[in-house]
Amino acid sequence: MSRVELFAAIRRDRRLDAGLSQRALAEKYGVHRRTVRQALESAVPPPRKEPVVRRSVLDPAKGWIDEMLREDLTAPRKQKHTARRIHQRLAQEHGFDEVSYSTVSDYVAVRRPEIETEAREGHRHLAGMVPQVHLPGEEAEVDFADVWVRLAGTVTKCHLFTLRLSYSGKAVHRVFASQAQESFMQGHVEAFNTLGGVPVRHIRYDNLKPAVNRICTGRSRVESERWVTFRAHYGFDAFYCIPGQDGAHEKGGVEQEGGRFRRTHLVPVPEVASLEELNEKIAAIDAAEDDRMLQGRLTTIGFNFVSEADSLAPLPWGEFECGITLTPKVDRSSRISVRQCHYSVPARFIGQNVRVLLRGNELLVFERRKIVARHPRLTRRGEFRDELDHYLEILMVKPGAMAGSTALAAARENGTFTEVHEAFWAAARTSHGDAAGTRALIEVLLLHRRMPAPAIQLGLAAAIRAGSINAEVVAVEARRAVADASPHEDSTDDSDDPPPWAEPSGVVSLTARRAQLPEDKRPLPSVAPYDQLLSRRHPKGTA
């Protein structure tokens, strides 16, 4: 039993019997009371030096030996391999003579019964169904189903996570970009939060890679340690079905539920901007399905769930962080590589290692505790996602790289680089030349970091109308738009009047109005609005 499994078992015993003392738990598992205290404080064992695992000299030959033993399954009873004959064949046919006979004999004695058991369990069972009884709050089933989504205009293969309670039939669905362990556990977290509790007996699973590292004989499994920690945190057990089609009937409820939900609610192919938007719609569908009645039931799913909710185990204090932390290095292209996909980060981090939190549907980049970049999770090898804002400092030095950059192409595609940006850029290059005009555009793009995009777009339009193609004018007009919008935001009037920047053509800036007057009637220009551009920092040596 690994330390993670030991901690999980100790926490489970204390959960089932709160009166068990630390001494009793220590005596039961043959460990020190300090270990029991650590297990009760946290489901994650403290780190320790891992022992060096010594490989067996027989490892290269185990595949050959297993093949010989599987041949014996159909061989006559008196013409099956003995351990000595296997030892001879290894030397004669495979040139493997560096292992002793006793080592081969010990392995065959253990492995032959395992292979025979696997063969017996692999036979198809008799067809037919036996009705089952499920008590409230005891069991649930989990499975993934493939689903196609038109994501930001591109048809993408995604994965529908489903957790279904066996008693009431209430199901929680979420769509993820992959079936990775982060998505698998995040689906559980959202399902538990939606249901308000955890099944008290067990949850049934296929032998999914996020949970199972190796399938042993029978129902024995070697589980992922992080998955064991997750189960210990939420306090539930796992029931693994027989591999292949022979075990599909053991969780037939969720097998049928995934296909039904896909046919009913995801046809035609849903078209959304992000998976977050799609999951919000799916959550609303799940809530509406409480009025649905299952075949053979006289009451609705929602009615049955009301009586089941009280039987669920309570949620633990504190939510489990399902994402994994990585520290990739930022390359010269201001990108990081995570799971063979590439994401841009701010250019100031080039050459440094950054902390990344990879979740089921998103990737977060941190500078200490501050999020400096956020991307949707990519899944196809070699995919990349660039943000134009991350390259502005580089483009200020190399303005010629702006036109052909992948970041600009992405900004045009997602709509953040609008027609008014294009018009300002064209006017700036005409007035100041290609390099200086591009730098003027970049100065405007830097304003997006501290001002709302609609206000900046209004400022760009005003600058173009006035013929003043520079970032300072855009900044002043954008601040004026923000100031004009603040009374609308604070007003309690229920009118549907849009903010000033909603109709740029209907707004005439101060600069544009002055330009429309005859020269002899124009008021003297004032530099007062430009005082906003002055730094507020005090010179050195002043208070």
Secondary structure, DSSP 8 states (H G I E B T S, - for coil): --HHHHHHHHHHHHHH-TT--HHHHHHHHT--HHHHHHHHH-SS------------TTGGGHHHHHHHHHHTTSS-TTS---HHHHHHHHHHHH---SS-HHHHHHHHHHHHHHHHHHHHHHS---S--------TTTEEEEEEEEEEEEETTEEEEEEEEEEEETTT--EEEEEES---HHHHHHHHHHHHHHHTSB-SSEEEE---TTTEEEE-STT-EEE-HHHHHHHHHHT-EEEE--SSGGGGGGGHHHHHHHHHHHHHHS-S--EES-HHHHHHHHHHHHHHGGG---TT-SS-HHHHHHHHHTTSB---SS----SEEE--B--TTSEEEETTEEEE--GGGTTSB-EEEE-SSEEEEEETTEEEEEEE---STT-EE--GGGGHHHHHH-GGGSTT-HHHHHHHHHTSS-HHHHHHHHHHHHHH-HHHHHHHHHHHHHHTTTS-HHHHHHHHHHHHHHT--SHHHHHHHHHHHHHHHHHHHH---------GGGSGGG---HHHHHHHS-GGG------GGGGGGS-----TT--
